[in-house]
Amino acid sequence: MISEIKIVFHQGKQYIPDVTTVEVPGIFRGRPVISVGNAAGDKLAGLCPTGAISVSPVRIDLGKCVFCGECERAYPSTIRFTKDYKISSNLREGLIIQEDRDEPVRIYPEKIRKEIRKYFGGSLKLRQVSAGGDNSCEWELNAAGNVNFDIGRFGIEFVASPRHADGIVITGPITRNMAEPLQICYDAVPLPKIIILAGTDAISGGIFSGSEALDRSFLSKYPVDLYIPGNPVHPLTFINGVLDLIRSKKSK
Amino acid sequence: MKNAVTVKNNQRIFLSEIPVLTYEDFLELNTGLALDVSFHCVNYFGWTQDDVVKLYCCMADDSNGNIFISSAEIRNKDYLRYSSFTTKHLSFHVFEREIHENLGIKYSDHPWLKPLRFAAGRANQLSGIENYPFYKIESEELHEVGVGPIHAGIIEPGHFRFICNGEQILHLEIQLGFQHRGIEKLMLGPKTLLQRTILAENIAGDTVIGHTTAFAGAWESLCDFKPGYDILYARTIASELERIAIHTGDLSAICTDIAYQLGSSVFGRLRTPVINTFQTWCGNRLAKSLIRAGKNQYPVTPALAGALTTLFKNYEPDLNEMYQRMKTLPSVLARLERTGTVTRDQAERIGAVGPSARTTGLIRDIRWTHPYLLYGQIPHQPIVKHHGDVYSRIQIRKQEITQSIRYILNFIKEIPEVTAVEAVPLAPVANSFVISLTEGWRGEICHCAITDDAGNLALYKIKDPSLHNWLALALAVRNNDISDFPVCNKSFNLSYCGHDL
């Protein structure tokens, strides 16, 4: 018993007291800021491996961005990635960063379905479905529940059965071979239920976009409640995105 | 040897240098080599060109770092049946299943010719993932348990079908393919180098360094580009850091599966500073964007070396303390010792690689046998265990973590000057073949590339160690209680997406 107490003592304090304000150590490629007077032109768009950049005006679609940082490296005076990890939105258009607008990516409360905050504000159980995910987003979603990030403190939890869940979190570009299991899983979740897309692959197909091995028809059938970009999603991005969806600013 | 060409790891050759044999000679040569334990097959694949199927087999000689490449041209007709390599040596079974599934080659005597991953362009489109032909035993005493593709935790999909006698597992069949994204095909076509690199990073997101290093090695060799010392240096440190990170996470996951909460939390939290070091280094906790062909995008700096020193100074005592305590608990050891055993004979026959092989006494370690990066310059000795059980797979992880820490601390004593932050434009040489092997934390990763007349990629073949090792898991759980399956599975921690591609 003494050994166990010693071990616990030696770990020190590991949890992050406030996951909504903590800074990520080192380099972090979060929300980009695009300055005006872009001299790069079409070259900028050609550089992007996933076609996330469009020109005149310059825009970056975080739903397609794989956060490789190649555009910032080539044109540092035009594009700068900030350490802002709150990059989730409930609208697909909300992920598009406009030229010369240094504004946070946000949730649009008026567009959130009424039942979400009413039923899930204090407790949200999620069933995760990896549909072609490369195990990096899965990793980070697991990390969101570890002793450091501890998403459980907000009543948010991943559960084993879809029957116990309030919604599903999809990672990966949705392969043809996972299309049916995904549908079966979604059908098993009781109403009301939400859909969260975690990671660039899930939101747009990412680097796999256009592959003949994908079947993304599921997404055209149901409304998506939250888009969380990242390659993979950072646990802080995930936690903050979900919190902003289920809770209003006042109740936090 | 005239019927095969000998190359080293990352050595480009012209396609015309590879001898073309008759199928009979090809079979005899490669299955003959496989019977010698110092040889193992690192890749065997087919490629349809016009009316002909070209087969390439790469046999690694673990005694001297050579790789024997041979080829055969066969015709693919409905009435033609070929003798399989698998009947001579079981380790070929996955390769032949892939050749059969993707190209439609038929074998007369393959014992287990089942679909491998239900690839998008497979020859038989009628075979679908929903009607996989599971092995069955008709008996009133036995029952089947089906698990997946979606599992209880946050993990990737795959289906496990158990045939049980009460609580005891008689047989496990693992059905994969749910993760198939068509990466090998996406690698081809008019793509930029960056797009291909991002694809390589996404083969298996938990082995970013392993796969991207293999890709960069293949690409640089195709372009006859010799990476400078500083590039190899950064990649070597990254490889070892990735090994430390994932092994630590695995120790945590194994503790979770035997309900040892303290170990689960402590090892779990110990992983955090390691992957956060990748964040500090390159802006991504899984090291995406760290490795780029032809350049040293994120060189090792004195600041990073300082961060690594501090990291290990804090990490190692806590790891050791937790590990030592865990080792003394009978309730923990009872779940680990003699659970999920793979014998050396089994490992040899199925062609197991990486720690899964090394825990049975079979030394398969590319860092030792076919050195790449800076592994030829350090006295690397693979860590070997002999019991082949879950506990061995824990011990090897702990010891490999310690070994990797020593390597990194030694390397960072002298930081080389940076030569190439910006890449020189690289263009692959036409009509070439290259094989690139790396030792990821799971084991041997193999990328093979072939270019056409114009120097474009004509074929890109990826092999994750999981391709071999999934069968090791299926064998390991035989005669174990089904309740021990999770801990067995976690002790291998194999990749679904790496297998499915």
Interface residues (C-beta under 8 A of the other chain):
Chain A: S3 E4 K6 I7 V8 H10 Q11 Q14 V24 P25 G26 I27 F28 R29 L47 P49 T50 V66 F67 C68 G69 E70 R73 Q128 V129 S130 A131 G132 G133 D134 N135 S136 C137 E138 W139 E140 L141 N142 A143 N146 V147 N148 F158 A160 S161 G172 P173 T175 R176 N177 M178 E180 P181 C185 D201 G206 I207 F208 S211 E212 A213 L214 N231 P232 H234
Chain B: F118 A119 A120 G121 I129 E130 P149 I150 A152 G153 I154 I155 E156 P157 G177 F178 Q179 H180 R181 G182 I183 K185 L186 T192 L194 Q195 I198 L199 N202 I203 A204 G205 D206 V208 G249 L262 S265 V266 G268 R269 T272 N276 Q279 T280 W281 C282 G283 N284 R285 L286 K288 S289 Q297 P317 D318 E321 M322 R325 S495 Y496 C497 D500
